[in-house]
Amino acid sequence: MVNPFGELIGWRLITRANGGSLYELDVAPQHLNPNGVLHGGVLFALADNGMGAALTSLLGEHEQCASIAVNITFLKAVTGGTLTCATRTVQKGRSVAFLESEVSNGEQMVARAQGTFSIFKARA
């Protein structure tokens, strides 16, 4: 599936299966805020997208999902390196799922996010 926003940000899907996903992102100058630190929106987008990818690996042929609520905690400032976003599905029901993402820069966890997603039938 083509993801124009993902191409703009520059993340790479490493794996997506069994309710989990793994993404990578090389931090580049366009990801930094005016203070030279990774913009929080990049971390949020990476975690939110990781959750959507993880959940879609569990959905049926005519199902889609969308985030209802995502909460993120920023743990450490990032100025460079390669980010890894590991996501797992904690609970999946018929119409709602709960997921968690951890974003790391090398061995250091830099953000943790929890999300609630809606599951619904795709529109014709």
Salt bridges, closest charged atoms under 4 A:
GLU24 OE1 - ARG12 NH2 3.05
ASP26 OD2 - ARG12 NH1 3.03
GLU61 OE2 - HIS62 NE2 3.92
GLU100 OE1 - ARG88 NH2 2.99
GLU100 OE1 - ARG112 NH2 3.58
GLU102 OE2 - ARG112 NH1 3.40
